[in-house]
Amino acid sequence: MALEKEIQQWEQMFAGFPYSVYIGDMDTRRIIVFPQQASTDNAVLGDKSDVTRLSFEQWYLAFSEEELGQLRKDIVCVVRREQHSALERVYRMSNDQGDWGYYHHCIKPYTGKTFGDIETDNCFIGVVREVSDAFKQGCQLRDSEERYRLLATNSKDLIWTTDIHFNLTYISPSVTEVTGLSFEDMLFTQKPAFFSSQTNQDIHEIFDIHFHLNHPLDSPVCPVKQFHVLERELLCADGQKIAVEMQLSVLYDDMGDIQGTLGVARNITERKVIEREQRLLSTAFESSGESIFITDDSGILIRANQEFYATTGYLPEEVMGRYCGFIWPQPQDKLLFLGVKNSISETNRWRGECEYANVKGELRPSLLSFSAARDENSDVTHYVGIFLDIADKKSDEEKIRRLAYFDALTGIPNRSLFNERLEKTIAQASRNNTSAAVLFLDLDRFKPINDSFGHAAGDQLLTSVASRLQGCIREEDTVARMGGDEFAIVLSSLPSVEEAEEIVIATANRIISSFVQPFLIEGREAFTSASLGVAVYPCDGASSDELLRNADMAMYSAKKLGKNNYQFYDQVLNAQAVERLFIENAMRKALVNDEFCMYFQPQYWLSNGVMSGVEALLRWHHPKFGTLSPAQFIELAEESDLIIPIGEWVFENVCSKIQEWRNDGVHLPRVAINVSAAQFKRRRFAEWAMAMIDKYQVPAGMLELEITETVLMEDIEHTIAVLNEFKTAGLRIAVDDFGTGYSSLSYLKKFPIDTLKIDRDFVKDIDNDEGGVELTHAVIAIAKSLGLGVIAEGVETREQLSYLGKHNCDEAQGHYLSPALSELDLLELVACEVAG
């Protein structure tokens, strides 16, 4: 009864108290709970109207299992007085209805009077209040703050805050990572060192204008704008500048007052690069000189550039949304797009020539290319077409073709076209077992007429001669100007050798007779005649070179016999064969006796006069005949099997010399080596040459191989393969004596060559022959049109050099600039140039 009375006294004392109270004894492990009196909520730890007496085990049932360990530790801590002040903690507990919530406990040692069986030595008292809503809100707020902290910490964006005076209060780690600036230094100075003074001023003005930050008393609490975006540059510690897009806003406290500013900057360097590339591509698209159009995957036009409209004459509204095939009229479009589709499926591109129709319906030639844009699944999404009107280009190509194949003065075929037609004639005669003939003609007394009447009169005479010669031949025959006052005629489709002689004699007589009448030159009569040499296929030669050579030999025989006549080639003209056999035997001994040596002729840039390289030239020191130039023996060497060992000796000797020079500190820009046809055609020639280059450690870029047009054209596939091997290794390729052979422009573009060499005969004629001028100009024009360098050889006069320089010839060599030099003289010249 005494205990009940004491409990009632405690109940009266706690009457109206809004919280539950409990008193516990560690010794008896019992606890008395006084329920909450001022709340209608369900009580915790028992009925709200009754005082509850519980064991610790019963009391513990109200707590969640994860809380019990902490609760026990807290009670022990309180009872042992380890906690000087009351211990406060929130525990998760259940009420009488089993609903879980969060409750704040304030526990401290109990030091009051003893009642019932409760002792005071190891007792504690606790006050409990429910804080579920507040606790949850606090947890949510804490979680939210943690999320924002993690976002700011881990964000790649640069984040900072300032107070209202623009002093830094926070910097995200990304600021220091990106800029390299010190975190501590910036927080110490409280100034954003990653902005220039101008950017800082701009930011202050933005906050003033858009957020009224500098006039808070005169402005509403709500900002004028929620945020403001601008683009500026960040300054890094290493001086680098980074383009960023900044979003600026104002921070407010709980009362709605301005607390400071927030800045978020995003690195837009990559975006700027993309935008710049897009602008560049758009500019290239619109300003391209080629017509560009884009279609969808079904060929419907969706975009075109200005050049497209300028070229076709259409307006955008006339073509957009139409199938692009209307530009290429039927039936061409069906075949065209079938080929395009097949090519794109295999290589993703197509290129070719075709005709397009402009808005007027006119058909014009064009160079067209298609490519496909594909998605991540490799499915075609768009087609890109590019075409170029090449009507003018075709016209220019025809002009170039005429320059390349027709004599600029007379308008008749030149040497190149003549050689092509002669080759075809020989091939046809070989197939059909028929005959053909070559007539080589040289004017008599041309030089006196040219000197007396002048160069213009000489050109007029040559033009008149060409006209008369054309009147003396059949339609299927060809007359060509070979250079200077030399002409050649090929008579094709002759039935047999016997009948060929009759036709040749009749033609030769007509030519001789045509010169009987005087030529009217600038109102005055001029008389000249012609000497002709004849070679008949196949008895006088089986190749074009052989026929031309023998016809030329016969022509000189006609000159010796008094001119104004014609002579057939015969065996008498081979009397020189004995001498040639002697020379051939002597050459064989020369290789063994080391009678060959190398001379070097310097080559110079015409733009500045600086030496651009040298050409290696072979000399033969014969014990009886003295020093012989290649002109005196190389042709014979080419006709025999000696050209290959001689050519290999030259190649290896030059490589050896280069190694010696480099070891002595002498570095020439370039050394050109002539390669004969026999050498070039020899199996594994490129492999052998590269072995020599490696053996002597010669930089491949120092070597230039000179090959003739004849070599180029003899076996196209083989030539391209060998040249590609050399080009891949780094060697340069020059075409020697260009214009004297019979290369085709269409093939010339396929060869990986670097330079064309103007034949010395063309250069020689610059001084006294308009034809030489035209030929030289034609070669330069061809080289430039193909993107090749051009060098003139055989420059002997100041006038020749001046003409070449004025007409965009790149380099020159010749006796006027420097004769061929011995090795010692060359090294002395190089030393002088280096010293100069």
C-alpha positions, 0 to 999 in steps of 0.5 A, a space after each residue: 500500500 505504501 508503494 501505491 501511495 507513493 506512485 499516486 504522489 508521483 502521478 499527481 506531480 506529473 499531472 499535466 506534464 506533456 511527456 512520459 517519464 520513466 525511472 529504472 533500477 539497474 540492481 533490480 532490473 525493474 522500471 516504472 513508467 509514468 505515461 504522458 498526461 497531456 496528449 491524446 496520442 497512444 502512449 508508449 510503454 503502456 496505457 496512457 492512464 496507468 503507471 506501468 511497472 516493468 522488467 527491463 526485458 519487458 521494457 526493451 520490447 518497445 525498442 527496435 533490435 538495432 537500438 538495444 545495444 546503444 540503449 544499454 550502453 547509454 544507461 550504463 554510461 548514465 548510471 556510472 556518471 560517465 556523462 556529466 550532463 543529461 544524455 540525449 538521444 533519439 530511439 526508434 520505438 513502438 507504441 501500444 498499437 505496434 506503430 513505430 516512431 522516433 522518440 527523444 530520450 533525455 536520461 540522467 542519474 536518479 538522485 531523488 528519494 527512495 520509494 518502494 523497492 527502488 534504490 537510488 545508487 544505480 538508478 536513472 530517470 528518463 523523459 520521453 517525447 515523440 519526435 517522429 515528424 521532426 526527425 524525419 524532416 531532419 533526416 530528409 534535410 540532412 540527406 538533401 544537404 548531403 546530396 547537394 554536397 556530393 553533387 557539388 563535390 563530384 560535379 565536373 562543373 565549377 561551383 562557387 558561392 560568395 557573400 553579398 560583397 562577392 567574397 568567396 565562401 565556397 569553391 568546389 574541388 573541380 575549380 582547383 582541378 580545372 584551373 590549377 589554382 590554390 584552394 587555400 589561397 583563394 579562400 584566404 584572399 576570398 577573391 575568385 582568381 580564376 576570373 580576369 578583372 574585366 570578367 569580375 566587373 561584368 559579373 558585378 554589373 550583372 548582379 547589379 542590373 539583373 538582381 539589384 544585389 547592390 541595392 537590396 533596400 530599393 528592390 523586391 526580395 524576388 530577383 528580376 531573373 531566376 538566373 543569368 547565363 553568359 560566356 566568358 573565359 576562366 584563367 588557369 594557373 599556367 596561363 591557359 584560358 578555358 571557355 565556360 558558360 556561367 549560370 549566375 544566381 542569388 542565394 537567399 536565407 530562410 527569411 527570404 533575405 539575400 545571402 550571397 551569390 551562386 555561380 556554376 560554370 561549365 567547360 564549353 571548350 569542346 562545344 566551342 570546338 564543335 561549333 567552330 568546326 560546324 561553322 567551318 564546315 558550313 562555310 566550306 559547304 556554302 563557299 565551296 566552288 563545287 556544287 554540293 547537295 544532300 539527299 535522304 536515303 531515297 534520293 530526295 534533295 534536302 539541302 544544297 549549297 549556293 554553287 549548286 544553284 549557281 551552276 544549275 540555275 535552279 532556285 531552292 524552291 524548285 528542287 527541294 523535296 524532289 528526287 535528285 535524278 531530274 538533274 541527270 536526264 534519262 536514260 543516263 540516270 538509271 544506269 548512273 544510279 545503278 552504278 552509284 548504288 553498287 559502288 557505294 555498297 562496296 566502297 561507300 563512294 562513287 566517282 565518275 564523269 557524266 552529263 547534267 542538265 541545267 535549268 535551261 535543259 542544256 547538257 554539260 559535262 561534269 565530274 560527279 561523286 557520291 558518298 553515303 552517311 550511315 548510322 550506328 547500324 551502318 544503314 544509309 541515312 543520307 547521300 552526299 553528292 558533289 559535282 563540278 561543271 568541267 566544260 571549261 576543264 574539258 576545253 582546257 584539256 583539249 588545249 593542253 592535248 593540242 599543246 602536248 600532241 600538236 605543233 603550236 606553230 604549224 598545227 600539225 602533229 608533233 613528235 609525241 603524236 607522231 610516235 604514238 601513231 607510228 607505234 599503232 601503224 607498226 602494230 597494225 602492220 604486224 597483225 595484218 602482215 602488211 607494210 609501212 614506211 617512215 619518211 624523215 624530211 629536213 629543209 635545205 637552206 632553211 637557216 639562210 632564209 630564217 636569218 635573212 627574212 627573220 624568225 617570223 618569216 621562218 615560222 611562216 615558211 614552216 607553216 607553209 611547208 606543213 600545209 604543202 606536205 599535208 597535200 602530198 599524203 593520203 588521208 590515213 597518213 600522218 605528217 608531223 613536225 619533229 622540231 626545228 625544220 625537221 618533219 616526218 611522215 608515216 605512210 600506213 596500210 601499205 600492202 607489201 614491201 614491194 608495193 610500199 616502195 612504189 607508193 613511197 617513191 610516188 609520195 617522195 616525188 610529190 613532195 620534192 615537186 611541191 618545193 619547186 614552186 616558191 613560197 610567198 613569205 611576207 610578200 616576197 618569194 623564197 625558194 627552198 627544197 627538202 632532203 628525205 630519208 626513207 625506212 620501210 617496215 619491216 625490212 628496215 626496222 621493226 620498231 618505231 625508234 629503229 625506223 626513225 633512226 634509219 630514216 634519219 640516217 638515210 636523210 643525212 645520206 640524201 643531204 650528202 648526195 646534194 640535197 633536194 632528193 630522197 634516199 632509202 635506207 640500205 646496208 651501206 649506211 651500216 658501215 659504221 657498224 664496224 666502228 660501233 663493234 670496236 667501241 662495244 668491245 672497248 666498253 667491255 674492257 672499260 668496266 674491267 679497267 676502271 676507265 669510267 668516272 663520274 662528272 656532276 652538273 649542278 642544277 639551280 633554282 631559277 627563283 633564287 639561284 641556289 643550287 638545287 642538286 646535281 645530275 650524275 653524268 658518266 664519262 669514259 677516259 679511253 686510253 686512245 680516244 681520250 675523254 668520251 661523253 655518253 653521247 658518243 657511246 651510251 646509245 651503243 651501250 643501250 643496244 647491247 647488253 652493256 648498259 645494265 652493268 654500266 648503269 649498275 656501276 653508275 648507281 653504286 658509284 654515286 651511292 658510294 660518293 654520297 656516303 663519302 661526302 656525308 662522312 666529310 660533312 658535305 650535304 648536297 640537296 639532291 643527286 639525279 641518276 639516269 636510269 636506262 630502259 634496260 635497267 628499269 625493265 630488269 627484274 627486281 631492279 628496285 630491290 637491287 637499287 634499295 639494297 645499294 641505298 641501304 648498303 651506303 646509308 644514303 637518305 632516299 630523299 637525296 636521290 632522284 631517278 631520271 627515266 625517259 618517256 619511252 621507259 614510262 610507256 613501254 610497260 605501263 603496269 610494270 612502270 607504275 609498280 616499280 615507280 611506286 616502290 621507289 616513291 614509297 621509299 622516298 626517292 624522287 622521279 623525273 621524266 628526262 627529255 620530256 616532249 621527245 617521246 610519246 607519253 599520253 597525258 592520260 597515262 602521265 597522270 597515273 605515274 607517281 612522278 615529281 618532275 618533267 625535264 625539258 629536252 635540250 633541243 627545245 631549250 636550244 630553239 628558244 633563241 632562234 625558233 618560235 616553235 622551240 619557245 612554244 614547245 618549251 612553254 607547252 612542257 611547262 604548262 603540262 607540268 604545272 597542270 599536273 602539279 609537277 616540278 619542271 627543270 630545263 636542261 641544256 641552258 646555254 645562253 642568258 636569253 634561254 635562262 631569262 625566258 625560262 625564269 619568266 615562264 615559271 620554269 622551276 630549275 635549270 642546268 646547262 653550260 651557261 650555269 655550270 659545265 659538268 664538273 669533276 668530283 674535286 671541282 664540284 666539292 670546291 664549288 659546294 664549299 664556295 657556295 657554303 662559304 658565300 
